[in-house]
């Protein structure tokens, strides 16, 4: 059971907010505009964090709640915002994410949104509006992401009379990068299957240069694809936080799902490949078998650098599980495992003693570890402790290319092994002989008076 | 004073020229423009207050609210500290649903203050309210007062919840907080006729350290730089300075005016961007000090120092100038930089084709106009699409702006340089000006832009557009393999 002490102070937060997680999921939808229902600062902070991570223009809007509208109720602001976005950006989907401000006041958002959609049907046209209730005072990125995907499925997906035996729905977790999703897509396609990935940030946040100025997302899962999810033959949900949307999809369309908690590591990747082979009825393609062999070799070369290493990890629950399992499977120890939020059942499965806490806890407990694993905010702990930081998750604002780094499937795990091992090698200490063994010590007593070199100290 | 009264106060700023020109009723309304839901951008009042106060280095900054306010925004600026790094640590009460429903906010806040003091022993704690804690009615002023008495040190309430207004209002509420709770609470015993404060200087990437040694060489004592690299006790004793220089005008104008009213400290507005402005600022500081009774010889020393430093700076600029002369700059920053940057860039021979005057005061606008001669060169707000068009069509060689608009330039394959809060290079003072020009040179003459603008050798369908540039021998073997005769393989 994760330890969750009652505390009054969070020092150096590990969490990002729940509405940010929901907005992130909406950014994986084609032609979408996330709309944070709160004061303009809620959006500005999220926007800046996204921009620093992706180094891209990020479409995201605010209902600009002020003191008066908070007291009187925010339905008018919500309606005005929806209509303004509709006229200015002409998106295919507006994804509303509520914040702590409006949730503290407490309104019947679902009824408000339904009535706005009803009254303004003509203006809205084919622009769909989806509501995710995501107050900041609960949860973190994973919960927000999961809530947004669930709400899209509940609002848009329709039961289908036919099932396409080649279509597979994949519910991707919040910690999958553009690189992970691209790898996953190629893997599924190698079996002759057609993956519908939700959300799909691989074509909306992959950093390209379009030849004109586009104010909303371009690329991502299309609204039509979300509507027809029920026509697939199976759903694969990755990460415990995708269980909720997978269940919602199954409830709405009867589509069966398989939940894989992680795709990192040899055994985890094997599980997915086995599943794909079963679903497609085809043998595992040679290219994938080759990748598996490459991973095996990477594990052989890498294990020398992992064995006995002490790793301190702080992350969102599913990412924590993924990373802790990875390190355990490579022979490292995980003496410190900090989770951002307490509620996920996956925390029971993490192969380490889990504490719910913040980066202040990581810094306090990580003394003596060989490596810190967290997002970029872990840098302060890393600086003060003198322990290298391996950046995972969100946000990573002080390194380039975060969206193209991979950790999923055979090739992702292979990359991860090399990256971690290289970080450890780069900070390896050179052996220093104890002073009594220093052959150069006091040499001048017997020979000339040259000063002896200082012993190396680290 | 209630929050409402303080907001009205912050808006009714007698030193603000825009405000002076308004009618009585217009003044009462305040100057916050109503935001348009679904079409707004920019930070909230809490953001503004935190920007102003957080660089105070040895204070613990505690944000009382749910996670997003602090969790999504901490450690995001590059102000530099010569001492404590406590300001970079993030403290928040991280209110949960249960705290809000059960009304535990105030108790949790008190405990959080205690925990911080036990663990970090800071000279003071700044407590920031947020929308949610304002809405549920947590009395942070009362909690701070009680905690202050209990723990024997200042616990300062910063009451600027996000939903009361814009970033700018938050800046001013922060200035007001310093006036109400901090400045004047400590009596210094080392006052000299050469004591000054610099207001609105953030010491981003340590840039003020390019200026500080020069002032010190003249014998000028910096009582407090607010907020850049400031210590709590320096700010608390700032009321004994003889003069104030205000760097970022709209942000802390009420602080400068308040200090003038309360303690009779005269102020002037200046900038450390560019050679001429830096010299003017140094002269301004010395001039005010002499007016206040410092020996007049200070002015002569200042002139000598300025002459020396300008000569050094121009010598260092000389080799850069040929690479920059005639380059056309789109300046998209606003505020005080609408004119201070223009002056600086023109000094180096560049041409500013347009400058943004958003967030600029009437005085800023007048100065920008004076520098650029023609109103056509000023713009209030340009749509991203319009900026993109200008850059794609090559109307400017480089855009200087904040990170918010950087991708408009980059996606238009145009050089861009960050000149706002999030930047990574110091540009203040003589030294900083040379650095700025070096950075512009590196950006505007970077080899990546010509490479990026070279079109791919194929059309939209992927068909090669012209005969590719392939050496004869390669073309020869292509032809051979195309025939696919096995015995030809021996040749290669």
Interface residues (C-beta under 8 A of the other chain):
Chain A: X8 X9 X10 X11 X12 X13 X15 X16 X17 X19 X20 X35 X38 X39 X40 X41 X42 X43 X44 X45 X46 X47 X48 X49 X51 X52 X55 X56 X57 X61 X62 X63 X64 X65 X66 X67 X70 X77 X78 X80 X81 X82 X83 X84 X85 X88 X99 X100 X101 X104 X105 X135 X136 X137 X138 X140 X209 X210 X213 X215 X360 X377 X380 X397
Chain B: X34 X35 X36 X37 X38 X39 X40 X41 X42 X43 X44 X45 X46 X47 X62 X65 X66 X67 X68 X69 X70 X71 X72 X73 X74 X75 X76 X88 X89 X90 X91 X92 X93 X94 X95 X96 X97 X99 X100 X107 X108 X109 X111 X112 X115 X116 X131 X132 X134 X135 X136 X162 X163 X164 X165 X166 X384 X385 X388 X389 X403 X404 X407 X408 X411 X413 X452
